Amino acid sequence: MSISRRTFVKGTASAALASVSMPAIVRAQSSDPIRIGLLTVKTGPLASGGIDMERALVMYLKERDNQLGGRKVELLVADTGGVPATARTKTQELVEKNNVNCIVGPLAAFEALAIDDYLRAREMPTLSVAAAEDMTQRNPNPWFVRGTSTSAQCAHPLAEYAAKELKYKRMITIADDIAYGHEMCAGFQRVFEDNGGQIVQKLFPPLTAPDYGTYVAQLNTNADAIFLGFAGSNGFRFVRQLVEYGLDKQIKIIGGMTALDESVLRNMGDEALGIVTACWYSAGIDSPLNNKFAADFRKDFGYDPGFYAAGTFTEAAVLEAAIKAVNGKVEDKKAFMAALKATKVDTVRGPVSFDEYGNVVGNVFIRKVERKDGRLVNAVIKTYPNVSQFWTYDPKAFLANPVYSRDWPPAKYIGK
């Protein structure tokens, strides 16, 4: 089936009786479950992260006996395959066939862009994991909040760290040829060059590239380091080929928030040791909430949670807080959406709040791959607190520029 259904509601007989004797509005607020649609990816190169999204969300709901804000919950899961057209079709099925009250997801920025107009038209409250920049910037979607980050939100502080603390002067960027990769590399380039560095080469392999040999062979070896903006399993595939060519000894590697995610780090070896990345989450965050989450996830699945698992776990915490704020009355869409945007809650990633555009403000962590208890981990080595999507730039000036892309900001140092 294209949409798998997970029902966390018991006592259907009593619910049926209630449907006979109670007014419709009361039934909707008491006996009917809150229906959550999860848009994720379970097939293709992004599947490792998409599967983690589902696992973590199911875990969150089970821990609460499948109830949020005093109401029972039903989760409906749709596999988009990481294809924009499929993401749109699955969204329509969740909304029109399954009558969901809200959506969690999708995973990829290009999927979020593909369903943007539909979410607006249907006034569908959506808690996104995807990082599509302009949906919380120049063209904010009023039915959309993001508790993870924009594409560039973690790349900004990493670029400053690379220039100021790692002392890199000349760098290469490489990422999947999708909106997420373009935006992340553009944000990294902007801040790195604003801090005196130079991006001397930019490469964008296809998301489904079977091999990175031709890209490794093209690398400008007169560079200090390379920034990886890959998603899914592509990051570790590229690193392995870089090692095979022996270039890891010539060019240092740093990465964006998903390049060496915990969902793929478990498949890597010593080649990953010492690589620095930036993300709004690490399984190594030392807090009561995260220590429990990471331990429970590791117990259930045998590896540490990363970006994708923490993404839906964080969105679920935001969702629960908003449901409580409206006393479970999610059918009042405007009040429910206002509550989502007003949420301030402590989560496994730390405290989160939202700016006026619906995007999260929260901590960003600089991480370094180390070995702990026989496994590779992203150990936190520095924290940038309360990072917004605009970094240190004035929001109005930021929004006056074009959205981050392959072509903006202009590449002034390519080939030098």
PyMOL commands that set and color helices and strands:
alter all, ss='L'
color gray80, all
select helices_A, chain A and resi 12-21+24-30+47-63+84-97+109-122+133-136+155-164+179-194+213-218+234-244+247-249+262-265+270-272+288-301+307-325+333-342+395-400
alter helices_A, ss='H'
color red, helices_A
select strands_A, chain A and resi 3-7+34-40+67-68+71-79+102-104+126-128+144-146+170-174+198-203+225-228+252-255+276-279+345-347+350-354+360-372+375-387
alter strands_A, ss='S'
color yellow, strands_A
deselect
rebuild
show_as cartoon
